[in-house]
Amino acid sequence: MQRDKGWLTVSDDWKTRWRMSFRREAALDMDGRPLGRIRRLRALRSAGWSRERAHGARPQEQPSQQPANAELLFASYNIHKAIGRDRRFDPDRIVAVLKEIDADVVALQEADQRFGTRAGLLELTTLLRETGLAPVRVHETGPRHGWHGNVVLIRKGSATATTQIVLPGLEPRGALIVDLDLPCGCVRVVAAHLGLLRHSRSRQIEKLMAAAHDGDKRPIVLMGDFNEWRVGRRSSLHGLAPHFGPVQASVPSFPARFPVLALDRIVTYPPELIATVAVHDTPLARIASDHLPIKARIELPAGKG
């Protein structure tokens, strides 16, 4: 338990030091330095990522007799234990943000208490009434909603299999692998919250990829708070390519007040399933948690399962 608390302190200290450093830099800009850099970052954040922009507009295709792909909205959101930037515990704000997003499938992080009974922090009745989303049940009984704070929410369909994984590393981390039978087809969702140490994240990515690929042919959506801001070969996410991607489809989501780090990610197997990735940036989302939610439009092959 002591080591658990120690790692919580490390996590909080890391984010606090980063926030303080960023606030000092931002204050200097607002006190007289040119604001061009801030405007460029805001433009980048608002633009998001799209497959058409990344690869160029596709030529007009002739009508096909094959069924069209089904487009669904997936989202990932670190809710920071429902504690907002104003340091208030307010799970109703999280529910309101989820209602704004209006996603079909959502992966939440930090949705349970970290110590004690690790009880879930959201009122599930309110969540279902306001958003139409319900959590995929984990195998363990008790007051928790998920596994190591990871919760998968779905609007329609059902979960046919759920696997709870303990991730390697010094910190207590886990992931959920959920096979979903949706009205438009089948998909495997891997929801994870990776560690703060780069070496641990690399090992955790390796374990997730091995666990996700078990011979099943269904498409896979891997999403969550990956805690990785590096790019290229120095990034612990480098090991995702070429099977999962697009790794470059990143949008800044942290800190919520002025996001500059793309800690939260959504990638798929195969990579071409993702049409767009964007941050959900609203006044409510900027205050409800220290992360902004991200969302991706994903085209699932019709009848794929």
PAZAPA-4460 file (N, C-alpha, C; in steps of 0.05 Angstrom, whole numbers, plus 32768, in hexadecimal, padded with zeros to 4 digits):
% residues 305
    n_x    n_y    n_z   ca_x   ca_y   ca_z    c_x    c_y    c_z   seq   type   mol
   8011   7FE8   8000   8000   8000   8000   8011   8019   8000     1      M     A
   8029   8018   800F   803A   802F   8010   8046   8035   7FF5     2      Q     A
   804E   8020   7FE6   8059   8024   7FCC   8044   8030   7FB9     3      R     A
   802B   8027   7FBC   8015   8032   7FAD   8013   8050   7FB1     4      D     A
   8013   8058   7FCB   8011   8074   7FD1   8029   8084   7FC6     5      K     A
   8040   8077   7FC7   8058   8084   7FBD   8056   808A   7F9F     6      G     A
   804B   8076   7F90   8048   807B   7F74   8033   8090   7F6E     7      W     A
   801E   8091   7F7F   800A   80A6   7F7C   8017   80C2   7F7F     8      L     A
   8029   80C3   7F93   8037   80DC   7F98   8049   80E4   7F80     9      T     A
   8057   80CF   7F75   8068   80D5   7F5D   8057   80DF   7F46    10      V     A
   8040   80D2   7F42   802F   80DB   7F2C   8025   80F7   7F30    11      S     A
   801B   80FD   7F48   8011   8118   7F4D   8027   812D   7F4C    12      D     A
   803F   8126   7F57   8055   8139   7F56   805D   813F   7F39    13      D     A
   805E   812A   7F28   8067   812E   7F0D   8054   8141   7EFE    14      W     A
   803A   813C   7F02   8026   814E   7EF4   8026   816A   7F00    15      K     A
   802A   816C   7F1B   802A   8186   7F27   8041   8196   7F1E    16      T     A
   8059   818A   7F1D   8071   8199   7F14   806E   81A2   7EF7    17      R     A
   8062   8190   7EE6   805F   8198   7ECA   804B   81AF   7EC8    18      W     A
   8035   81AE   7ED7   8021   81C3   7ED6   802D   81DE   7EDE    19      R     A
   803D   81DD   7EF4   8049   81F6   7EFE   805D   8201   7EEA    20      M     A
   806D   81F0   7EDE   8080   81F9   7EC9   8071   8206   7EB2    21      S     A
   805B   81F8   7EA9   804C   8202   7E92   803F   821D   7E99    22      F     A
   8034   821F   7EB1   8026   8237   7EB8   8039   824F   7EB9    23      R     A
   8052   824A   7EC3   8065   8260   7EC3   806B   826A   7EA7    24      R     A
   806E   8256   7E94   8074   825D   7E78   805C   826C   7E6C    25      E     A
   8044   8262   7E71   802C   826E   7E65   8028   828B   7E70    26      A     A
   802E   828F   7E8A   802B   82A9   7E96   803E   82BD   7E8A    27      A     A
   8056   82B4   7E84   8069   82C6   7E77   805F   82CF   7E5C    28      L     A
   8054   82BC   7E4D   8049   82C2   7E33   8033   82D7   7E35    29      D     A
   8021   82D3   7E48   800A   82E5   7E4A   8012   8300   7E56    30      M     A
   8029   8302   7E62   8032   831B   7E6D   8041   832C   7E59    31      D     A
   8044   8323   7E40   8051   8334   7E2D   805E   8326   7E16    32      G     A
   8064   830D   7E18   8070   82FF   7E02   805C   82FA   7DEB    33      R     A
   8066   82F6   7DD3   8054   82F1   7DBC   8042   82D9   7DC2    34      P     A
   8029   82DA   7DBA   8016   82C4   7DBF   8014   82B3   7DA6    35      L     A
   8025   82B6   7D92   8023   82A6   7D7A   8025   8289   7D7F    36      G     A
   8038   8281   7D91   803C   8265   7D97   8022   8259   7DA3    37      R     A
   8015   8267   7DB5   7FFD   825D   7DC1   7FE7   825A   7DAC    38      I     A
   7FE4   826D   7D9A   7FD0   826B   7D86   7FD5   8253   7D73    39      R     A
   7FEF   824F   7D6D   7FF5   8238   7D5C   7FEE   821E   7D69    40      R     A
   7FF4   821C   7D84   7FEE   8203   7D92   7FCF   81FF   7D93    41      L     A
   7FC0   8215   7D97   7FA3   8212   7D98   7F98   8209   7D7D    42      R     A
   7FA4   8214   7D67   7F9B   820C   7D4C   7FA1   81EE   7D48    43      A     A
   7FB9   81E5   7D51   7FC0   81C9   7D4E   7FAC   81B7   7D5E    44      L     A
   7FA6   81C0   7D77   7F94   81B1   7D87   7F79   81AF   7D7B    45      R     A
   7F6F   81C4   7D6F   7F54   81C5   7D64   7F52   81B4   7D4B    46      S     A
   7F69   81B3   7D3C   7F68   81A6   7D22   7F64   8188   7D25    47      A     A
   7F6F   817C   7D39   7F6E   815F   7D3C   7F7D   8151   7D27    48      G     A
   7F76   8138   7D23   7F84   8127   7D0E   7F6E   811A   7CFD    49      W     A
   7F73   8119   7CE3   7F60   810B   7CD1   7F70   80FB   7CBD    50      S     A
   7F64   80E5   7CB5   7F71   80D3   7CA2   7F74   80E1   7C87    51      R     A
   7F60   80F1   7C7F   7F61   80FF   7C65   7F78   8113   7C64    52      E     A
   7F7B   8122   7C7A   7F91   8136   7C7B   7FAC   8128   7C7B    53      R     A
   7FAE   8111   7C89   7FC7   8104   7C8C   7FD0   80F6   7C72    54      A     A
   7FBD   80EB   7C63   7FC4   80DC   7C4B   7FBB   80EA   7C31    55      H     A
   7FAE   8101   7C33   7FA3   810E   7C1C   7F87   8104   7C16    56      G     A
   7F77   8114   7C09   7F5C   810D   7C03   7F5B   80F4   7BF0    57      A     A
   7F4A   80E2   7BF6   7F48   80CA   7BE6   7F39   80D0   7BCC    58      R     A
   7F40   80C3   7BB7   7F31   80C6   7B9E   7F15   80BC   7BA1    59      P     A
   7F03   80C8   7B91   7EE7   80BF   7B92   7EE5   80A2   7B8A    60      Q     A
   7ED9   8092   7B9B   7ED6   8075   7B95   7EBC   8070   7B88    61      E     A
   7EBC   805B   7B77   7EA3   8053   7B6A   7E92   8044   7B7E    62      Q     A
   7E78   8046   7B7C   7E66   8038   7B8E   7E6C   801A   7B8F    63      P     A
   7E6B   800F   7BA7   7E71   7FF3   7BAB   7E59   7FE4   7BB5    64      S     A
   7E58   7FCB   7BAE   7E42   7FBA   7BB8   7E47   7FB1   7BD5    65      Q     A
   7E60   7FB4   7BDF   7E66   7FAC   7BFA   7E59   7FBF   7C0E    66      Q     A
   7E51   7FB5   7C26   7E45   7FC6   7C3A   7E59   7FDB   7C43    67      P     A
   7E4E   7FF3   7C49   7E5F   8009   7C53   7E69   8003   7C6F    68      A     A
   7E80   800F   7C76   7E8A   800C   7C91   7E79   801B   7CA4    69      N     A
   7E78   8011   7CBD   7E68   801F   7CD2   7E7B   8031   7CE2    70      A     A
   7E73   804A   7CE5   7E84   805E   7CF3   7E7A   8061   7D0F    71      E     A
   7E8B   805E   7D22   7E85   8061   7D3F   7E98   8075   7D4B    72      L     A
   7E8E   8082   7D61   7E9F   8095   7D6F   7EA9   8087   7D89    73      L     A
   7EC4   8086   7D8B   7ED1   807B   7DA3   7EDE   8092   7DB2    74      F     A
   7EDF   8091   7DCC   7EEB   80A6   7DDC   7EFB   809B   7DF3    75      A     A
   7F0F   80AA   7DFC   7F1F   80A3   7E13   7F21   80BB   7E25    76      S     A
   7F1E   80B6   7E40   7F1C   80CD   7E52   7F28   80C5   7E6D    77      Y     A
   7F3D   80D2   7E75   7F48   80D0   7E90   7F39   80E4   7EA2    78      N     A
   7F27   80DA   7EB3   7F16   80EB   7EC2   7F22   80F5   7EDC    79      I     A
   7F3B   80ED   7EE2   7F49   80F8   7EFA   7F39   80F4   7F13    80      H     A
   7F2D   80DC   7F16   7F1D   80D5   7F2D   7F06   80E9   7F32    81      K     A
   7EFD   80F5   7F1C   7EE6   8108   7F1D   7EEE   8122   7F2C    82      A     A
   7F07   8128   7F2F   7F10   8140   7F3C   7F18   8154   7F26    83      I     A
   7F0B   816B   7F25   7F10   817E   7F10   7F28   8190   7F16    84      G     A
   7F2D   81A2   7F04   7F43   81B5   7F07   7F3E   81C8   7F1E    85      R     A
   7F25   81CB   7F26   7F1E   81DB   7F3D   7F20   81CB   7F57    86      D     A
   7F2A   81B2   7F55   7F2F   81A0   7F6C   7F15   8197   7F79    87      R     A
   7EFF   819A   7F6B   7EE5   8190   7F75   7EE0   8174   7F6A    88      R     A
   7ED7   8162   7F7C   7ECD   8148   7F73   7EB1   814B   7F69    89      F     A
   7EAD   8146   7F4F   7E93   814B   7F43   7E8F   8137   7F2C    90      D     A
   7E86   811E   7F32   7E82   810A   7F1D   7E6C   8112   7F09    91      P     A
   7E59   8123   7F12   7E44   812C   7EFF   7E50   813C   7EE8    92      D     A
   7E66   814A   7EEC   7E72   8158   7ED6   7E7E   8145   7EC2    93      R     A
   7E89   812F   7ECC   7E94   811B   7EB9   7E7E   810F   7EA8    94      I     A
   7E67   8109   7EB5   7E50   80FF   7EA6   7E47   8113   7E91    95      V     A
   7E47   812D   7E98   7E3F   8142   7E85   7E52   8143   7E6D    96      A     A
   7E6C   8140   7E72   7E80   8140   7E5D   7E7B   8128   7E4A    97      V     A
   7E76   8111   7E56   7E71   80F9   7E46   7E58   80FD   7E35    98      L     A
   7E44   810B   7E40   7E2C   8111   7E31   7E33   8123   7E19    99      K     A
   7E44   8136   7E1D   7E4D   8147   7E07   7E5A   8137   7DF1   100      E     A
   7E6C   8125   7DF9   7E7B   8115   7DE5   7E68   8104   7DD4   101      I     A
   7E55   80F6   7DE1   7E41   80E6   7DD4   7E4E   80CF   7DC4   102      D     A
   7E61   80C1   7DD1   7E70   80AC   7DC4   7E61   8091   7DC6   103      A     A
   7E68   807F   7DB5   7E5D   8064   7DB5   7E6B   8052   7DC9   104      D     A
   7E86   8055   7DCB   7E97   8045   7DDD   7EAA   8058   7DEA   105      V     A
   7EAE   8056   7E04   7EC0   8068   7E13   7ED2   8057   7E25   106      V     A
   7EEB   805F   7E27   7EFE   8054   7E3A   7F04   806A   7E4F   107      A     A
   7EFE   8064   7E68   7F04   8077   7E7E   7F1D   806D   7E8D   108      L     A
   7F2D   8081   7E97   7F43   807B   7EA9   7F3E   808A   7EC3   109      Q     A
   7F49   807F   7ED9   7F46   808A   7EF3   7F29   808D   7EFB   110      E     A
   7F19   8078   7EF5   7EFD   8079   7EFA   7EF5   806B   7F15   111      A     A
   7F09   8060   7F23   7F05   8054   7F3D   7F18   8061   7F51   112      D     A
   7F11   805E   7F6B   7F23   8067   7F7F   7F3D   8055   7F7E   113      Q     A
   7F53   8061   7F85   7F6C   8052   7F83   7F72   8040   7F9B   114      R     A
   7F68   8047   7FB2   7F6D   8038   7FCB   7F54   802E   7FD7   115      F     A
   7F57   801F   7FEC   7F40   8015   7FFB   7F2F   8002   7FEA   116      G     A
   7F15   8006   7FE9   7F03   7FF5   7FDA   7F05   7FFA   7FBC   117      T     A
   7F13   800F   7FB4   7F16   8017   7F97   7EFA   8019   7F8A   118      R     A
   7EE8   8026   7F98   7ECD   8029   7F8F   7ECB   803A   7F76   119      A     A
   7EB8   8035   7F65   7EB3   8045   7F4E   7EAA   8061   7F55   120      G     A
   7EB1   8074   7F45   7EAC   8090   7F4C   7E94   809D   7F3D   121      L     A
   7E89   808F   7F2A   7E72   809A   7F1B   7E59   808D   7F24   122      L     A
   7E43   809C   7F23   7E29   8091   7F29   7E1E   8085   7F0F   123      E     A
   7E1D   806A   7F0E   7E18   805C   7EF5   7DFB   8060   7EEC   124      L     A
   7DE8   8063   7EFE   7DCD   8069   7EF6   7DCB   8084   7EE8   125      T     A
   7DD8   8098   7EF3   7DD8   80B2   7EE6   7DE6   80B1   7ECB   126      T     A
   7DFC   80A3   7ECA   7E0B   80A0   7EB2   7DFA   8094   7E9B   127      L     A
   7DEC   807F   7EA2   7DDB   8072   7E8E   7DC4   8084   7E85   128      L     A
   7DB8   8091   7E98   7DA1   80A3   7E92   7DAA   80BA   7E80   129      R     A
   7DC1   80C6   7E86   7DC9   80DF   7E78   7DD7   80D9   7E5E   130      E     A
   7DE5   80C3   7E5C   7DF6   80BE   7E44   7DEE   80A5   7E35   131      T     A
   7DDF   8092   7E41   7DDA   8079   7E34   7DF1   8066   7E35   132      G     A
   7E06   806C   7E44   7E1E   805B   7E46   7E1D   804A   7E5F   133      L     A
   7E26   8032   7E5D   7E27   801F   7E74   7E43   8012   7E74   134      A     A
   7E4E   800C   7E8C   7E68   8000   7E8E   7E68   7FE2   7E88   135      P     A
   7E7D   7FD9   7E7B   7E81   7FBC   7E78   7E8A   7FB2   7E93   136      V     A
   7E7D   7F9E   7E9D   7E83   7F94   7EB8   7E9D   7F84   7EB8   137      R     A
   7EAC   7F88   7ECD   7EC5   7F78   7ED1   7EBE   7F60   7EE2   138      V     A
   7ED1   7F4D   7EE3   7ECC   7F34   7EF0   7ECA   7F36   7F0E   139      H     A
   7EDA   7F47   7F1A   7ED9   7F4A   7F37   7EC0   7F58   7F40   140      E     A
   7EB5   7F4E   7F56   7E9D   7F5C   7F61   7EA7   7F71   7F75   141      T     A
   7E95   7F83   7F7C   7E9C   7F98   7F8F   7E94   7FB3   7F84   142      G     A
   7E9C   7FC8   7F92   7E92   7FE3   7F8B   7EA1   7FEF   7F73   143      P     A
   7EB6   7FE3   7F6A   7EC5   7FEF   7F53   7EB5   7FED   7F39   144      R     A
   7EBA   8000   7F27   7EAE   7FFF   7F0C   7EBF   7FF1   7EF8   145      H     A
   7EDA   7FF1   7EFC   7EEC   7FE7   7EE7   7F03   7FD8   7EF3   146      G     A
   7F1A   7FDB   7EE5   7F32   7FCC   7EED   7F4A   7FDF   7EEC   147      W     A
   7F56   7FE3   7F03   7F6B   7FF7   7F06   7F62   8012   7EFC   148      H     A
   7F49   8019   7F00   7F3F   8033   7EF8   7F35   8034   7EDC   149      G     A
   7F3A   801F   7ECC   7F31   801E   7EB0   7F15   8014   7EAE   150      N     A
   7F04   8023   7EA0   7EE8   801B   7E9C   7EE1   801F   7E7E   151      V     A
   7ED3   800B   7E73   7ECA   800D   7E57   7EAB   8011   7E58   152      V     A
   7EA2   8026   7E4B   7E86   802C   7E49   7E7C   8027   7E2D   153      L     A
   7E64   801C   7E2A   7E58   8017   7E10   7E3B   8021   7E0F   154      I     A
   7E32   802A   7DF8   7E17   8034   7DF5   7E04   801D   7DEC   155      R     A
   7E0C   800E   7DD8   7DFC   7FF8   7DCE   7E0D   7FE0   7DCA   156      K     A
   7E01   7FC8   7DCB   7E10   7FB0   7DC7   7E16   7FA3   7DE2   157      G     A
   7E28   7F90   7DE2   7E2F   7F80   7DFA   7E4C   7F78   7DF9   158      S     A
   7E56   7F71   7E11   7E71   7F67   7E13   7E70   7F48   7E14   159      A     A
   7E7F   7F3C   7E02   7E7F   7F1E   7E01   7E96   7F12   7E10   160      T     A
   7EAB   7F22   7E16   7EC2   7F18   7E25   7ED1   7F30   7E31   161      A     A
   7EDA   7F2C   7E4A   7EE9   7F42   7E57   7F02   7F35   7E65   162      T     A
   7F19   7F41   7E60   7F32   7F38   7E6B   7F3F   7F4F   7E7B   163      T     A
   7F47   7F49   7E93   7F54   7F5D   7EA4   7F72   7F57   7EA5   164      Q     A
   7F82   7F6A   7E9E   7F9F   7F66   7E9C   7FAE   7F77   7EB0   165      I     A
   7FC1   7F6B   7EBE   7FD4   7F7A   7ECE   7FEC   7F81   7EBD   166      V     A
   7FF2   7F9A   7EBB   8008   7FA3   7EAA   8023   7FA3   7EBA   167      L     A
   8039   7F9D   7EAC   8053   7F9C   7EB9   805C   7FB9   7EC0   168      P     A
   806F   7FBA   7ED4   8079   7FD4   7EDC   8078   7FD8   7EFA   169      G     A
   8085   7FED   7F04   8086   7FF2   7F20   806C   7FFC   7F2C   170      L     A
   805D   800B   7F1B   8043   8015   7F25   802D   8000   7F21   171      E     A
   8018   8001   7F31   8001   7FF0   7F2D   7FF0   7FFA   7F16   172      P     A
   7FF1   7FEC   7F00   7FE3   7FF4   7EE7   7FD4   7FDC   7EDC   173      R     A
   7FBE   7FE1   7ECE   7FB0   7FCB   7EC1   7FA2   7FD4   7EA8   174      G     A
   7F96   7FC1   7E9A   7F88   7FC6   7E81   7F70   7FB3   7E7F   175      A     A
   7F5C   7FBC   7E6F   7F45   7FAB   7E69   7F44   7FA5   7E4C   176      L     A
   7F40   7F8C   7E45   7F3B   7F83   7E2A   7F1E   7F79   7E28   177      I     A
   7F0E   7F87   7E18   7EF2   7F81   7E16   7EEA   7F7B   7DF9   178      V     A
   7EDE   7F64   7DF5   7ED3   7F5E   7DDA   7EB6   7F66   7DDA   179      D     A
   7EB0   7F78   7DC7   7E95   7F84   7DC5   7E86   7F79   7DAD   180      L     A
   7E6D   7F73   7DB0   7E5B   7F6C   7D9A   7E48   7F83   7D97   181      D     A
   7E4F   7F94   7D83   7E3F   7FAD   7D7F   7E2B   7FA8   7D68   182      L     A
   7E17   7FB9   7D66   7E03   7FB6   7D50   7E10   7FB5   7D34   183      P     A
   7E27   7FC3   7D31   7E33   7FC5   7D16   7E49   7FB0   7D13   184      C     A
   7E4F   7FA0   7D27   7E64   7F8C   7D25   7E73   7F88   7D3F   185      G     A
   7E8A   7F7A   7D3E   7E99   7F74   7D56   7EB3   7F83   7D56   186      C     A
   7EBC   7F8A   7D6E   7ED5   7F99   7D71   7EE1   7F92   7D8D   187      V     A
   7EFB   7F92   7D8E   7F09   7F8E   7DA8   7F13   7FA9   7DB1   188      R     A
   7F0D   7FB0   7DCA   7F16   7FC9   7DD6   7F2B   7FC3   7DEB   189      V     A
   7F41   7FD0   7DEA   7F56   7FCE   7DFE   7F58   7FE9   7E0C   190      V     A
   7F51   7FEA   7E25   7F52   8003   7E34   7F68   8002   7E49   191      A     A
   7F7A   8016   7E49   7F91   8014   7E5A   7F99   8030   7E64   192      A     A
   7FA7   802F   7E7B   7FB3   8047   7E87   7FD0   8040   7E8C   193      H     A
   7FE2   8049   7E7B   7FFE   8041   7E7D   800D   8051   7E92   194      L     A
   8025   8046   7E99   8035   8051   7EAF   8044   806B   7EA8   195      G     A
   8050   8076   7EBD   805F   808F   7EBB   807B   808B   7EB1   196      L     A
   8086   8072   7EB3   80A1   806D   7EAC   80A2   8062   7E8F   197      L     A
   80B5   806C   7E7F   80B6   8065   7E63   80BB   8047   7E5F   198      R     A
   80CE   803C   7E6F   80D4   801F   7E6C   80BB   800E   7E72   199      H     A
   80AC   8016   7E87   8094   8008   7E8E   807F   800A   7E77   200      S     A
   807C   8021   7E6B   8069   8025   7E55   8070   8013   7E3E   201      R     A
   808A   8010   7E37   8092   7FFF   7E21   808A   7FE2   7E27   202      S     A
   808F   7FD9   7E3F   8088   7FBD   7E46   8069   7FBA   7E46   203      R     A
   805B   7FCE   7E4F   803E   7FCD   7E50   8032   7FCC   7E34   204      Q     A
   803D   7FDB   7E21   8034   7FDA   7E06   8039   7FBE   7DFA   205      I     A
   8050   7FB2   7DFF   8055   7F97   7DF5   8041   7F84   7E00   206      E     A
   803A   7F85   7E1A   8027   7F73   7E25   800B   7F77   7E1A   207      K     A
   8003   7F90   7E16   7FE9   7F95   7E0B   7FE6   7F8B   7DEE   208      L     A
   7FFB   7F8F   7DDE   7FFA   7F85   7DC2   7FF8   7F67   7DC2   209      M     A
   8007   7F59   7DD3   8007   7F3C   7DD4   7FEB   7F32   7DDD   210      A     A
   7FE0   7F3F   7DF1   7FC6   7F37   7DFB   7FAF   7F3D   7DE7   211      A     A
   7FB1   7F53   7DD9   7F9C   7F5A   7DC6   7F9B   7F48   7DAE   212      A     A
   7FB2   7F3F   7DA5   7FB3   7F2D   7D8D   7FB3   7F10   7D97   213      H     A
   7F9C   7F04   7D97   7F9B   7EE7   7DA0   7F90   7ED6   7D89   214      D     A
   7F92   7EDF   7D71   7F88   7ECF   7D5A   7F6D   7ED7   7D51   215      G     A
   7F5F   7EE8   7D61   7F44   7EF2   7D5A   7F48   7F06   7D43   216      D     A
   7F36   7F06   7D30   7F38   7F16   7D18   7F2A   7F32   7D1B   217      K     A
   7F1D   7F37   7D31   7F0E   7F4F   7D34   7F21   7F68   7D35   218      R     A
   7F17   7F7F   7D2D   7F27   7F98   7D30   7F2B   7F9E   7D4D   219      P     A
   7F40   7FAD   7D53   7F48   7FB4   7D6F   7F4B   7FD2   7D71   220      I     A
   7F3F   7FDD   7D87   7F42   7FF9   7D8E   7F51   7FFA   7DA9   221      V     A
   7F69   8006   7DA8   7F79   8009   7DC0   7F79   8026   7DC8   222      L     A
   7F70   802C   7DE1   7F6D   8048   7DE9   7F70   804B   7E07   223      M     A
   7F78   8064   7E0E   7F7B   806A   7E2A   7F90   8080   7E2E   224      G     A
   7F97   8084   7E48   7FAC   8097   7E4F   7FC7   8088   7E4E   225      D     A
   7FD6   808E   7E39   7FF0   8080   7E35   8007   808E   7E42   226      F     A
   8003   80A6   7E4D   8018   80B4   7E5C   8032   80B7   7E4B   227      N     A
   802F   80B9   7E31   8047   80BC   7E20   8044   80D5   7E0F   228      E     A
   8058   80E7   7E11   8058   8100   7E02   806E   8100   7DED   229      W     A
   8080   80ED   7DEE   8096   80EC   7DDA   808C   80E2   7DC0   230      R     A
   809B   80E9   7DAA   8094   80E0   7D90   80AC   80D1   7D84   231      V     A
   80A7   80C3   7D6E   80BD   80B5   7D60   80C7   809D   7D70   232      G     A
   80E0   8096   7D6B   80EC   807E   7D77   80F0   8081   7D95   233      R     A
   80F0   8099   7DA0   80F3   809C   7DBD   80D9   8097   7DCC   234      R     A
   80C4   8095   7DBD   80AA   8090   7DC9   80A6   8073   7DD0   235      S     A
   809A   806E   7DE7   8093   8052   7DEE   807D   8047   7DDD   236      S     A
   806F   8058   7DCD   805A   804F   7DBB   8065   8046   7DA0   237      L     A
   807F   8049   7D9D   808B   8041   7D83   8086   8024   7D7D   238      H     A
   8084   8013   7D92   807F   7FF7   7D8E   8063   7FF0   7D84   239      G     A
   8051   8003   7D83   8036   7FFD   7D79   8036   7FF9   7D5A   240      L     A
   8048   8008   7D4D   8049   8006   7D2F   8058   7FEC   7D27   241      A     A
   8050   7FE1   7D10   803C   7FEA   7CFD   8020   7FDF   7D01   242      P     A
   801D   7FCE   7D16   8003   7FC0   7D1A   7FED   7FD3   7D23   243      H     A
   7FF3   7FE4   7D37   7FE0   7FF7   7D41   7FE7   8013   7D38   244      F     A
   7FD3   8023   7D34   7FD8   803F   7D2C   7FBE   804D   7D26   245      G     A
   7FC0   8064   7D19   7FD9   8072   7D13   7FE5   807F   7D2B   246      P     A
   7FFE   8079   7D32   800B   8083   7D4A   800C   80A1   7D49   247      V     A
   800E   80AD   7D31   8011   80CA   7D2E   7FF6   80D8   7D32   248      Q     A
   7FE0   80C9   7D35   7FC6   80D6   7D39   7FC2   80DE   7D56   249      A     A
   7FD1   80F3   7D5D   7FD0   80FC   7D79   7FC6   8118   7D7B   250      S     A
   7FB8   811E   7D91   7FAE   8139   7D96   7FB4   8140   7DB3   251      V     A
   7FBE   8158   7DB9   7FC4   815F   7DD5   7FAB   815E   7DE7   252      P     A
   7FAE   8152   7DFE   7F97   814F   7E10   7F9D   8156   7E2D   253      S     A
   7FB7   815C   7E33   7FBF   8162   7E4E   7FD2   8179   7E4E   254      F     A
   7FD0   818B   7E62   7FBA   818E   7E76   7FA1   819A   7E6A   255      P     A
   7F8B   8195   7E77   7F71   819D   7E6B   7F6F   81BB   7E67   256      A     A
   7F7B   81CB   7E78   7F79   81E8   7E75   7F85   81F2   7E5B   257      R     A
   7F9C   81E7   7E54   7FAA   81EE   7E3B   7FBA   81D6   7E32   258      F     A
   7FAD   81C3   7E24   7FBB   81AA   7E1E   7FD1   81AC   7E09   259      P     A
   7FE8   81A2   7E10   7FFF   81A1   7DFE   800C   8185   7DFC   260      V     A
   8004   8173   7E0D   800F   8157   7E0C   7FFA   8143   7E04   261      L     A
   8000   8132   7DF1   7FED   811E   7DE7   7FF1   8105   7DF7   262      A     A
   7FE8   8105   7E10   7FEB   80EE   7E22   7FD6   80D9   7E1C   263      L     A
   7FBF   80E1   7E12   7FA8   80CF   7E0E   7FA7   80C8   7DF0   264      D     A
   7FA3   80AE   7DEA   7FA6   80A5   7DCF   7F90   8091   7DC8   265      R     A
   7F89   8090   7DAE   7F78   807B   7DA3   7F85   8071   7D8A   266      I     A
   7F8B   8057   7D89   7F96   804A   7D71   7F87   8031   7D6B   267      V     A
   7F89   8027   7D53   7F7A   800F   7D4B   7F8B   7FFB   7D3C   268      T     A
   7F81   7FE3   7D3B   7F8C   7FCE   7D29   7F74   7FC4   7D18   269      Y     A
   7F77   7FC7   7CFE   7F8C   7FD4   7CEF   7F8B   7FF3   7CF1   270      P     A
   7FA1   8001   7CEC   7FA2   801E   7CF1   7F8E   802E   7CE0   271      P     A
   7F87   8024   7CC8   7F77   8034   7CB6   7F59   8036   7CBF   272      E     A
   7F52   802A   7CD6   7F37   802C   7CDF   7F30   8048   7CE9   273      L     A
   7F44   8057   7CF2   7F3F   8072   7CFE   7F3C   8087   7CE8   274      I     A
   7F25   8095   7CE9   7F20   80AA   7CD5   7F29   80C5   7CE0   275      A     A
   7F23   80CB   7CFA   7F2B   80E4   7D06   7F31   80E0   7D24   276      T     A
   7F42   80F1   7D2E   7F47   80F3   7D4B   7F46   8110   7D53   277      V     A
   7F38   8116   7D69   7F35   8131   7D72   7F34   8132   7D90   278      A     A
   7F3A   8149   7D9B   7F37   814E   7DB8   7F1B   815A   7DBC   279      V     A
   7F0E   8152   7DD2   7EF4   815E   7DD9   7EF9   8175   7DEC   280      H     A
   7EFA   818D   7DE1   7F01   81A5   7DEF   7EE9   81B7   7DF3   281      D     A
   7EDD   81B6   7E0A   7EC7   81C8   7E11   7ECC   81D5   7E2C   282      T     A
   7EBE   81EA   7E33   7EC2   81F7   7E4D   7EBF   81E3   7E64   283      P     A
   7EAB   81D1   7E62   7EA6   81BE   7E77   7EBD   81A9   7E79   284      L     A
   7EC6   81A0   7E62   7EDC   818C   7E62   7EF5   8198   7E6D   285      A     A
   7EFA   81B2   7E69   7F12   81BE   7E72   7F13   81C0   7E91   286      R     A
   7EFC   81BF   7E9E   7EFC   81C1   7EBB   7EF7   81A6   7EC9   287      I     A
   7EEB   8193   7EBB   7EE2   817A   7EC8   7EF8   8167   7ED0   288      A     A
   7F0F   8168   7EC2   7F26   8156   7EC8   7F3F   8164   7EC0   289      S     A
   7F56   8158   7EC6   7F6F   8163   7EBE   7F77   815B   7EA1   290      D     A
   7F68   8148   7E96   7F6B   8140   7E7A   7F53   8148   7E6A   291      H     A
   7F56   814E   7E51   7F3F   8150   7E3E   7F3A   8134   7E32   292      L     A
   7F21   812E   7E2C   7F1B   8115   7E1E   7F25   8117   7E01   293      P     A
   7F2B   8100   7DF6   7F30   80FF   7DD9   7F1C   80EC   7DCD   294      I     A
   7F17   80EF   7DB3   7F03   80DF   7DA5   7F0C   80D9   7D89   295      K     A
   7F03   80C2   7D7F   7F0B   80B9   7D64   7EF3   80AD   7D56   296      A     A
   7EF1   80B5   7D3D   7EDD   80A8   7D2B   7EEA   8090   7D1E   297      R     A
   7EDF   8079   7D23   7EEA   805F   7D1A   7ED7   8051   7D08   298      I     A
   7EE1   8049   7CF1   7ED1   803B   7CDD   7ED5   801D   7CE0   299      E     A
   7EC1   800F   7CEA   7EC3   7FF2   7CEE   7EB8   7FE5   7CD5   300      L     A
   7EC6   7FD1   7CCA   7EBC   7FC2   7CB3   7EA1   7FB6   7CB9   301      P     A
   7E8E   7FBA   7CA7   7E73   7FB0   7CAC   7E73   7F92   7CAF   302      A     A
   7E66   7F89   7CC5   7E64   7F6C   7CCA   7E7D   7F5E   7CD2   303      G     A
   7E92   7F6E   7CD9   7EAB   7F62   7CE1   7EA9   7F57   7CFC   304      K     A
   7EB2   7F3E   7D00   7EB1   7F33   7D1B   7EC2   7F1B   7D1D   305      G     A
***
